[in-house]
Amino acid sequence: MKLLGMIGGTSWHSTIEYYRLINELVGEKIGEDQNPPLLLYSLNIKLMRDQDKDRIKEAYLEIARKLESAGSEAIIICANTPHMVYDFVQPKINIPILHIAEVIGKEAESKGIKTLGLLGNKPTMTGDFIPGYLRKNFNISTIIPDQEYLDQSHYFVSKELTHGKFTEQAKAFYKEQMKLLAERGAEGMILGCTELPLLVTQDESDYPLISTTQLHAKMAADFILS
C-alpha cells in the first residue's frame, strides 16, 4: 500500500469523517481486520477563520513539505476550502495533491451533468479553485447562490456545521438554495463543505448531490491501493 499524507483540522469533524471513510474503503479491499498506514497533520482551524490568504498558503506549503519528507507519496486535503492553496503548493512539492475537483468533475461526467450548483462557505463559493478546475478540465459550468444568500451560507458553515451543529434551519436553507439554483439551470449540486453531506442526504434532495467528502475519500483509497 502507498503511504498517504492527510492535512486535516478544517474542521476536525470533517477530518474524522475522512479518516473513517478512507479506512473503511481500504478495509473493504484488504480485509476489515486491517487498515492502511496514514500520516495525519491536523492544523488549527483558526488559520482558516482569520482569512489571511498568504499565511494560509505558506502554512499548507510547510505542512505539505513535512508530510513529503516523512515519506508520504501523495497528499489529501481533508476539506474543500483549503484547496485554494493548490496552485501555490503543488508546484513546490514532488508528490501529487489529490484535488477534490477532479472527483467532482468525474462524478458529474458520469451523470451527464454540465452545469453544477456550488454550496459551501463564502471563500469556496466565490473562489475559482473549484469552478476554474471544472471549467478547464471538464468543461463544466458552476453557478452559486445569489449575492444576498452568500453571507447566510457562510454563517451556517463557519458558525454551525464546522462546530458540529446541524440544525433544521440550516437544512431548510440549503434545500431552498438547491431549488433556486435548479431554477437557474443547475442539474446537480456540489456539497462544497465537508459537513454538508452530514446535513442534507441524497434521500432528502430532489436533485443529484455530489458529496465531495465520500468521493474524495474514495480517490484517496484508490491511490493507497494503486
C-alpha positions as CSV (number, residue, x, y, z in Angstrom):
1,M,0.0,0.0,0.0
2,K,1.1,3.6,-0.7
3,L,1.5,6.0,2.2
4,L,-0.9,8.9,2.1
5,G,-0.4,12.2,3.9
6,M,-3.6,13.9,5.2
7,I,-4.0,17.5,6.1
8,G,-7.0,17.9,8.4
9,G,-8.3,20.1,11.1
10,T,-10.7,22.2,9.0
11,S,-12.8,21.1,10.8
12,W,-11.8,18.2,13.0
13,H,-15.4,16.9,12.5
14,S,-14.8,16.5,8.7
15,T,-11.3,15.1,9.3
16,I,-12.8,12.3,11.4
17,E,-15.2,11.6,8.5
18,Y,-12.3,11.4,6.0
19,Y,-10.3,9.2,8.3
20,R,-13.2,6.8,8.9
21,L,-14.2,6.6,5.2
22,I,-10.6,6.0,3.9
23,N,-10.1,3.2,6.5
24,E,-13.4,1.6,5.6
25,L,-12.9,1.8,1.9
26,V,-9.4,0.3,2.0
27,G,-10.6,-2.3,4.5
28,E,-13.2,-3.4,2.1
29,K,-10.4,-4.5,-0.3
30,I,-7.7,-5.7,2.1
31,G,-9.9,-7.1,4.9
32,E,-11.7,-5.4,7.7
33,D,-9.1,-6.8,10.1
34,Q,-6.5,-4.4,8.6
35,N,-6.1,-0.7,7.9
36,P,-3.8,1.4,5.8
37,P,-0.9,3.4,7.2
38,L,-1.7,7.1,7.1
39,L,0.1,10.3,8.1
40,L,-2.2,13.0,9.5
41,Y,-1.4,16.6,10.2
42,S,-4.3,18.3,11.9
43,L,-3.9,22.1,11.9
44,N,-5.8,24.7,14.0
45,I,-8.9,25.9,12.1
46,K,-8.2,29.4,13.3
47,L,-5.8,29.7,10.4
48,M,-8.7,29.5,8.0
49,R,-11.0,31.6,10.1
50,D,-8.5,34.5,10.1
51,Q,-8.7,34.5,6.2
52,D,-5.1,35.7,5.7
53,K,-4.6,34.0,2.3
54,D,-0.8,34.4,2.2
55,R,-0.4,32.9,5.7
56,I,-2.7,30.0,4.7
57,K,-0.7,29.3,1.6
58,E,2.6,29.3,3.5
59,A,1.3,27.1,6.3
60,Y,0.0,24.5,3.9
61,L,3.3,24.5,2.0
62,E,5.2,23.9,5.2
63,I,2.8,21.1,6.2
64,A,3.0,19.5,2.8
65,R,6.8,19.5,2.9
66,K,6.7,17.9,6.3
67,L,4.4,15.1,5.1
68,E,6.6,14.6,2.0
69,S,9.8,14.4,4.0
70,A,8.1,11.9,6.3
71,G,7.5,9.6,3.4
72,S,4.1,10.5,2.1
73,E,3.6,9.5,-1.6
74,A,0.6,11.8,-2.1
75,I,-1.4,14.3,0.0
76,I,-5.1,14.7,0.5
77,I,-6.5,18.0,1.9
78,C,-9.5,16.9,4.1
79,A,-11.8,19.8,3.2
80,N,-13.0,21.9,0.3
81,T,-11.9,25.5,1.1
82,P,-8.2,24.8,1.6
83,H,-7.9,23.7,-2.0
84,M,-7.4,27.4,-2.6
85,V,-3.7,26.7,-1.9
86,Y,-3.4,24.0,-4.6
87,D,-1.9,26.2,-7.4
88,F,0.6,27.6,-4.9
89,V,1.7,24.4,-3.1
90,Q,1.6,21.7,-5.8
91,P,4.5,23.1,-8.0
92,K,6.7,23.4,-4.9
93,I,6.5,19.7,-3.8
94,N,7.4,16.5,-5.6
95,I,4.3,14.4,-4.7
96,P,0.7,14.9,-6.0
97,I,-2.1,16.6,-4.1
98,L,-5.3,14.7,-4.8
99,H,-7.5,17.6,-6.0
100,I,-11.1,17.4,-4.8
101,A,-12.5,19.0,-8.0
102,E,-11.1,16.0,-10.0
103,V,-13.6,13.7,-8.4
104,I,-16.4,16.3,-8.7
105,G,-15.8,16.5,-12.4
106,K,-15.6,12.7,-13.0
107,E,-18.8,12.2,-11.0
108,A,-20.6,14.9,-12.9
109,E,-19.4,13.5,-16.2
110,S,-20.7,10.0,-15.2
111,K,-24.2,11.6,-14.6
112,G,-24.1,13.6,-17.8
113,I,-24.2,16.9,-15.8
114,K,-22.8,20.0,-17.5
115,T,-24.0,22.7,-15.0
116,L,-23.5,22.4,-11.2
117,G,-24.7,24.5,-8.3
118,L,-22.0,25.1,-5.7
119,L,-22.8,25.4,-2.0
120,G,-20.4,26.0,0.9
121,N,-18.8,28.8,2.7
122,K,-18.1,32.2,1.0
123,P,-14.4,31.5,0.0
124,T,-15.4,28.2,-1.6
125,M,-18.4,29.7,-3.5
126,T,-16.7,32.9,-4.6
127,G,-13.3,31.5,-5.3
128,D,-12.2,29.9,-8.6
129,F,-10.3,26.9,-7.3
130,I,-13.3,24.5,-7.8
131,P,-15.2,26.2,-10.7
132,G,-11.9,27.0,-12.5
133,Y,-10.7,23.4,-12.3
134,L,-14.1,22.1,-13.5
135,R,-14.2,24.5,-16.4
136,K,-10.6,23.9,-17.5
137,N,-10.5,20.1,-17.1
138,F,-14.2,19.0,-17.7
139,N,-15.9,21.9,-19.5
140,I,-18.4,22.0,-16.6
141,S,-20.1,25.3,-15.6
142,T,-20.7,26.2,-12.0
143,I,-23.2,28.6,-10.5
144,I,-23.5,29.8,-6.9
145,P,-26.4,31.3,-4.9
146,D,-27.3,34.9,-5.4
147,Q,-25.3,37.6,-3.6
148,E,-28.0,38.1,-0.9
149,Y,-27.6,34.5,0.3
150,L,-23.8,34.2,0.4
151,D,-23.4,35.6,3.9
152,Q,-26.1,33.3,5.3
153,S,-24.5,30.2,3.8
154,H,-21.1,31.3,5.2
155,Y,-22.6,31.7,8.6
156,F,-24.1,28.2,8.6
157,V,-20.8,26.7,7.6
158,S,-18.5,28.7,9.8
159,K,-20.6,29.1,12.9
160,E,-22.6,25.8,12.9
161,L,-21.5,23.0,10.6
162,T,-17.8,23.2,11.4
163,H,-18.7,23.2,15.1
164,G,-20.7,20.0,14.7
165,K,-24.0,21.8,14.9
166,F,-26.7,20.6,12.4
167,T,-30.0,22.4,12.6
168,E,-33.3,22.2,10.8
169,Q,-32.9,25.9,10.0
170,A,-29.7,25.2,8.1
171,K,-31.2,22.2,6.3
172,A,-34.2,24.2,5.2
173,F,-31.9,27.0,3.9
174,Y,-29.8,24.7,1.8
175,K,-32.7,22.8,0.4
176,E,-34.2,26.1,-0.7
177,Q,-30.9,27.2,-2.3
178,M,-30.8,24.0,-4.3
179,K,-34.3,24.7,-5.6
180,L,-33.2,28.3,-6.6
181,L,-30.0,27.0,-8.3
182,A,-32.0,24.4,-10.2
183,E,-34.4,27.1,-11.4
184,R,-31.3,28.9,-12.8
185,G,-30.1,25.8,-14.6
186,A,-28.1,23.7,-12.2
187,E,-28.6,20.0,-13.0
188,G,-26.8,18.8,-9.8
189,M,-25.4,20.2,-6.6
190,I,-21.9,20.2,-5.2
191,L,-22.0,19.9,-1.4
192,G,-18.8,22.0,-1.2
193,C,-18.4,21.9,2.6
194,T,-17.3,18.6,4.1
195,E,-20.0,18.7,6.7
196,L,-22.9,19.4,4.2
197,P,-23.4,15.7,3.4
198,L,-23.9,15.2,7.1
199,L,-26.7,17.9,7.0
200,V,-28.5,17.0,3.7
201,T,-28.6,13.5,2.3
202,Q,-29.5,12.4,-1.2
203,D,-32.7,10.9,0.1
204,E,-33.7,14.4,1.3
205,S,-32.9,16.1,-2.0
206,D,-34.8,16.4,-5.3
207,Y,-31.5,16.9,-7.2
208,P,-28.4,14.8,-7.7
209,L,-25.9,15.6,-5.0
210,I,-22.2,15.4,-5.4
211,S,-20.9,14.7,-2.0
212,T,-17.3,15.8,-2.1
213,T,-16.3,14.0,1.1
214,Q,-17.2,10.5,0.0
215,L,-15.8,10.9,-3.5
216,H,-12.6,12.4,-2.3
217,A,-12.1,9.6,0.3
218,K,-12.6,7.0,-2.4
219,M,-10.0,8.8,-4.5
220,A,-7.6,8.5,-1.5
221,A,-8.4,4.8,-1.0
222,D,-7.8,4.1,-4.7
223,F,-4.5,5.8,-4.5
224,I,-3.4,3.9,-1.5
225,L,-4.3,0.6,-3.2
226,S,-2.9,1.5,-6.6
